[in-house]
Amino acid sequence: MRNIYLTSLALLTAVLGISQDPPEKTYSFTLEEAIEFALENNYSAINAGRDIVDARKQKWETIADGLPQINGSVSYQNQLKQPVSLIPAEFAGGTPGEFVPIVFGQAHQASATATLTQKIFDGSYIVGVQATKSFLSYSANNEEKTDQEVRKSVVEAYGNVLLAKESVAILEKNKANLEKNLFETNKLYENGLGDEESVEQLQITLSSIESQLKNTVRLENITRQMLNLVMGIAIDAPTKLEEDLDDLAESQIDFALMESEFNMANNVDYKLAINLTEQRFFEWKLARSRALPTLSTFINYGSTAYSDSFTFFKSEQDWFDSSVLGLDLSIPLFSSGKRSASTARAKIAMEKAKTQLSEAEEQIRLQLEKAKSDYILSIEEYETAKQNLGLAERIENKNQIKYSEGIASSFDLRQAQTQLYDAQQGYLQSMVEVINKKTELEVIINEPISNLKQ
């Protein structure tokens, strides 16, 4: 009986153990770790890596087109009704002037042929091989551009989560203070020592804070899901952020960054503009190459068999071999101006690309100056917001004391509280701006954003 109990207990434990779902993985990231994780798992980053592999395969596909090609073919024919030819009757000992019907060949025919072809000269092939290097460069630069966009998205999403998290904490603190004020004011009013308007003013402020708090709690969840999406993990996966918004913002203040030497060749947008110019150049060369002759050679080897019935797999079947060696030369002679028009259009496109490259250089220089200005402004606004927050806290505290002593009105208190709440949100937003503006500047000068915590 004891053995039956133990066996049943073991089976029940096994069943319960199997039925339990595995614990959901919890992710924890600093900003740098979040960026590195996203560069490996973001959906766009993964596909950008595949584009690199695809570009390498396309390069070999282009090169292999000019290497020897071997093709085989197998053919079988069964002439259900063989064609009849007429020959003069005297060939068969008949009456001159008459014709005798005759069937040539046998009803069944099979053949197998292998053909080797080799390009000797083809201008378009030469241009295509030359262009593969530019195409690989474009794919690599596009991957780098994608990585930069992923970095920017992670920094922005990470900052938004911290912003929402800090906002929730501040609003909860403000709500608690307001509830305390409202309770005390309501007690004074009930005892005839206060006025109803003071209670109503505080109720209005508290209702507004409660509404903001509910919305910010929802926003915190949404921003965390957006961060998960950018990093390439399930949006509902629990994610913990290791950074503190204030400390992170302080670490992003780096005036030396604006003094760093700018090398245009490192900018990804400039690299892509160069790739476009190269592409248009090779398209022009390709259009010109169509006026050149093409030369290729081929050699084939085959075997053919004939029979009155299907006997091709029998050992006694006779097979007759054949082989051909040849050259194919194609010379463009006259196209009614089509080739020259195509070449002219390709040259125009190349000149336009050069102009666009010059424009891109000037735009990047302008973007750099604007990014520097925006970064400086964000730092200045951050310092100002920090000072304003300190002043607003002191003003609100003084009004709290005056209000409790009956010197300040409820309207004065509410105005001081509203000013404090605006200063709190301005301070939080200024920290996020410092982080984002530094990221934008680093992207333009192509500094690694993974060094944010230095």
Secondary structure as UniProt FT lines:
FT   HELIX           2..19
FT   STRAND          27..29
FT   HELIX           31..41
FT   HELIX           43..64
FT   TURN            65..66
FT   STRAND          69..78
FT   STRAND          85..88
FT   HELIX           89..92
FT   TURN            96..97
FT   STRAND          99..102
FT   STRAND          108..121
FT   HELIX           123..190
FT   TURN            191..192
FT   HELIX           196..231
FT   TURN            235..236
FT   STRAND          239..241
FT   HELIX           245..251
FT   HELIX           255..259
FT   HELIX           264..266
FT   HELIX           268..289
FT   TURN            290..291
FT   STRAND          294..307
FT   TURN            312..313
FT   TURN            315..316
FT   STRAND          320..330
FT   TURN            336..337
FT   HELIX           338..404
FT   TURN            405..406
FT   HELIX           410..445
FT   HELIX           449..451
FT   TURN            452..453
//
